[in-house]
Amino acid sequence: MSNKVIIGIDPGTNILGYGIIRIDSKGPHYVDMGIFDLRKIKDPFEKLANIFAGIGEILDEVNPDEMAVESPFYGKNAQVILKLGRAQGAAITAATMRGIPVSEYAPRKAKIAICGNGAASKEQVSMMIQKTLGVELDPRYLDATDALAIALCHHYQSSNPLAGAGGSTDWKKFLEANPDRIKK
């Protein structure tokens, strides 16, 4: 397996987290993580411009092979999902304009991939990320830790022979697609 760099994005219009991992023959390695703290910016469109420009700068600096982004989820307020979708769109646009392929994962899917539990807390995800990547992470940056989880989830999905193009873990589909792998 050749080296591959994946950036994960945990979108938000108040705090957006990003996490970068490198994959080589020994597995995933921590590269960097951080947050964009947008709470002092009042204009919602200025926040999006900041996300687009800031993510663009990171992409130009790191030159990742792929981007994984957390999909917005419906909370108590429909406005929240709209804002998250806009933040996600700004980050995705920065990547697609640079020819970087983007994949999207539900928060629950990332938590299952990292912790084996779709209802895991941010703290549990952070602890597993630290163990997996062998790094100590600042608990103040749980949004960035979530972004690392999204990047790792993408790595696991793309390196899983059962995942296939549709992300299916269905044995029947795997066997149909790989008849040469069946021993009789």
N, C-alpha and C positions, 0 to 999 in steps of 0.2 A: 504494500500500500504506500503510495506516495504521500508526501505531506499535503495536508489540506487545512485551510484556516476557515473557521466558521464564526460569524458574529451572530449573537442572539440579541433580540430586542424585546424588552418588556415595556410596551408603549404606555404613555401617560401624558397628560397635558399639564400636570403639576410636577411630577417626577417621572422621568423616562430613564429606564436602566438599560445598560448595554454590557455584554460580556463576550469575550473573545477567547476561543480555544484553538489549539493546533492539534491536528491528528497526525500521528506517524505510526510506524510499525509497532511501537510500544503502547499505542492507545492515545487517549486524550490528555492534553497538557494545558494548564492555565497560561494565558497570555496577558490579559488585561481585563479590567472591568471599571465601570464608573456610572455616574448618573448625570443627567441634565436636570438641574433644579430650576423649574420654570415658574415657581410660585410668585415671584416678584413681578412677573410680566402680566399685566392686566388684559391686554388686547389678545383675544383668542387666536387671531390670525397671525399676530406677531409670534406667538408661541409656536405655531406650525412652521413659520419661516425659520425660527431658531432650530427646531428639530431637523428640518430639511438640511440646513446649512451645517449644523453640528455633526449630524450623522454623515453627511457628505465628506466633511473634513476627516473623520475617523476612517471612512472607507478609502479615501485617497491615501491616507497614511499607512493603513494596515493591508490594504488590497486583499480582502478576504475572497475566498472562492465561492462561498455561499452565505446567505443570510437566512436565519430562522426567526420568525416573529410570532409573538403570542397573539392569538386571536382575541378580540374583545368578547367579553361575556356579559350576559344580561344581569344586572344587579337590581337594586331597588328602584332605580331611576333610569328611564329611557335616555335622558340627556347624557348620562355617564357613558353609555355604549356609543353614542354619537361622537362624543369627545375622544374616546379611546380609538374609535375607528379613524377619526381624522389624524390623530397622532401616528397611528399605525401607517396610514396612507402617506404621510410626509416621509417617514423612514423608508417605506417600500419604494416610493418614487425616487429617493436618493439612490437606492440600490439598483433599481431597474434602469435608470438613466446611465449607469456605469456598466451595464451588462451583467450584473451579479444576480444569479438566480435566487428567488425567494421562496421559502416554504413557510406554511402557517400551522401552528399547533395550538390546540385548546389548552388552557391552564391545567385542566384535569389530566390530559394526556401526558404533559410534561411531568406532573407530580407522580403519576404512575410509573413513568420511565425512570425517574430518579429514586423515588422512595418505595414504589410498589403499592402506593396508596393515593388514590385520587383526591382524598380529603386532607392530605398532609398540610401542616402549617408551614408558613414561610420559614420559620426557625428550623423545622425538620428538614426542609429542602436544603437550607443553607448548610446544615450539619453533614448531610449526605454529599453535597457538592465538595465540601472541604475534604472529606474522606476520599472521595473519588479522584479529585485533582491533587490531593496532597498539599493543600495550601490553607493558610489561616485567613479567614475573611472577616472584615469589619461588620458587626451586626447592624450598624447604622445604614448599611447599603443593601438592604434586602431586595430592593428593586433590581439592583445589578446582579445579585445572586440569582434571582428569578430569570434574568436574561441568560446567565450561564447555564441554568437548567434547560432553557429553551434550546440553546446551542447544543448541549449534550443530548437532549431528546432527539434533535435532528440527526446528530451523529449516529445514535442508536438505531433510529428508523432507517437511515440510508445505508447502514452497514448490516442490517438484519435481512438475511436471505428470504425470510418469510414475508417481509414487508412488501416486496414487489412494487410495481409502479403505482398501484392503487392504495398502498399502505395496508393491505390486508394481511392478517395473520391466520388466514384460513388454510389449513393443511390440504384440503381437497384441491383448492386453486393452485397451491404450490406444487403438488404432485402432478396435476395436469400440465402445468407449465414446465415441469422438469422430469419427464418420464425416464430420462437416462439416469436419474439419481435413485431409482427404485431397484433394489436387489431382490431377485426372485430365488 
